[in-house]
């Protein structure tokens, strides 16, 4: 492929991503939905003016690594500590129930299979797609209504953060078993060894970085060093431990999330991500989506996928909330607040496609889930909070 053709494709991808993304935002939908639709429009599904290439795939991989690094930087460890046992239990069950529900959905439609078979592994992978919550839309709605600093709002926020961490760990385990001949103990040992090594090395690097950061605050070298750590952790995770590179990038962000310049680093990284790499990832999903393989069973699966993914979060998170002494109404609010799915679901699906676990037709179900959950969740939250008065400190914060 000639260089000028690459430049043409990049121009089309970036401009179309922003144009359709902004249109989606105007229509109160997540911008990423618009970027995915842009890929569908310019790709083989419709206009066929841009083809998925190896170059685009590599740029998209960098994009997803930066997205996960940014997510790690935005993790509030202090909030995690304050949320206590309740948020942790809500997050755990909020991962387990969709994981089981998604696996049973796949087996119910395509048939039950033996433990350890390729089909069994694919079913578990489908369940893992449902695990992670995207709380961005929920946060915006709670902010708008003045309930973000309320007990329920903080529980949703904390549980969603823990939920993402557990979801990434689940993905790491699932991908570790992608080879049917994998040694269970070896895979488990590698995961725990990497997590232990991350804690030890992360603590050492955090101390060194904080010492350096305090003496060179807001200098350009700070985000450069941070991105270097991100890429190194991503490489080490996949190369030496067989763990997804995005897990390494996410942990790199967590290592630095409490440093003085964490927000500054995130802002600098987000500039590159927003302008170039993130659109490559989301548009790339649209380019790789193939509706030619979508048959009646896939349509049935997609509808079931959306229903199970949303209801399983409400049931799992809601019942645990009730067990943690929340009222039935507040438990329902927490369950609904955890329903939204976004970037992490796409990232997990993209990983499965790259490893040959699933084919591109499954993006149909995931994209439908993101769109439906992004529309339904704000509407339900507004209905549930309609008769609740905002707490005084929340109202003051909003003003």
Residue, then its C-alpha position, 0 to 999 in steps of 0.5 A: x500500500x502506497x504512503x499517499x493511500x495511507x494518508x488518504x485513509x487517515x484523513x477520511x477516518x479522522x474527519x468522519x469520526x469527528x463529524x459523526x461523533x459530534x452528531x451522535x453527541x448532539x443526539x445525546x448518544x455517546x461519541x464513541x457510538x458515532x465513531x463506530x457508525x462512521x466506520x460502518x459508513x466509510x467501510x465495506x458495510x456501506x461506502x467501501x472507501x476505506x478498507x481495514x488494513x494491518x496499519x490501521x489495526x496497529x494504530x488501533x492497538x496503540x489507541x486502545x492501550x492509551x485508552x486503558x492507560x487513561x482509565x487507570x490514571x482516572x482511577x481514584x484509589x482514595x474513593x475505592x478505600x472509602x467505598x468499603x466492602x459494599x462497593x466491592x461486593x456489588x462490583x464482584x457480583x456485578x461481574x459474576x452474574x453477567x459472566x454466567x448469564x452471557x455464557x448460558x445465553x450463548x450455550x442456550x442458542x448455539x448448544x451446550x458444549x463440553x468443559x474446556x472445548x472451543x465452544x465452551x471457551x467462546x461462551x465464557x468469552x461472550x460472558x466476559x464481554x458483559x462484565x465491565x460497566x461504563x459509568x461515564x454516562x451515569x456520572x453525567x446524569x447524576x451530576x446533572x440531577x445533583x446526586x453524584x455526591x450522594x451515598x447512592x451516587x458514590x456507591x455507583x461510582x466506586x463499584x464501577x471503578x472496581x468493576x472495571x478492574x475485576x473485568x480486566x482481571x477476568x479478561x486476563x484469565x479468559x485469554x490465558x486459557x485461549x489455548x485448549x492445551x493451557x496448563x491451568x496452574x501455569x496460567x493462574x500462576x502467571x497472572x498472580x505473578x504479574x499482579x504481585x510484580x506490578x505491586x512491587x515494581x509499581x510501588x518502587x516506580x511510583x516513589x521514584x516518579x513522585x520524587x522526580x515529578x515534585x522537582x519537575x512539575x508540569x514539564x513535558x518530560x513527565x507525560x513522556x516518561x509516563x507513556x514510556x511506562x505504559x508501553x513498557x508495562x503493556x509489552x512486558x504483560x503480553x510478552x513475558x506473562x501471556x497477559x493482554x497488553x491492555x492489562x499492563x497499560x491499565x496497571x501503569x495508569x493505576x501506578x501513577x494515578x496518585x501522583x501530583x501530575x496524574x491529571x496533567x499526564x492524563x490531559x496530555x495523553x488524551x490529546x493524542x488519543x482524542x485527536x488520532x489514536x482513539x478514533x482509529x480504534x473505534x472507527x476500526x471496529x466499524x471497518x471490521x464489522x461484517x453484517x454479511x454473516x448476520x443471520x436470524x440466529x445472530x439477530x436472536x443472539x444480539x437481542x438476547x445479548x442486550x437483554x441479558x447484559x442489562x438485566x444481569x447487572x440490575x439483578x446482580x448489583x441490586x440484590x447485593x445492594x439490598x443485602x448491604x442495607x440499601x433500600x429497595x429503591x436505592x438498590x434499583x438505582x444502583x443496579x440501573x446505574x451499573x447497566x451502561x456498557x462502553x469502551x471496555x466491552x468493545x476492547x474485550x470484543x476486539x481482543x477476541x476477534x484478534x485472537x480468532x475466538x469470535x468473528x466480526x459479526x459479534x460486534x453487532x450485538x456489542x454495538x447494539x448493547x452500547x447504544x441501547x444501554x446508553x439511551x435506556x440508563x439515563x431515562x430510567x435514572x431520571x425516573x427513579x430519582x424523580x421524587x428524591x431531593x438532591x442532597x444540599x452539598x450536591x446542589x451546592x457543588x453543582x452551583 
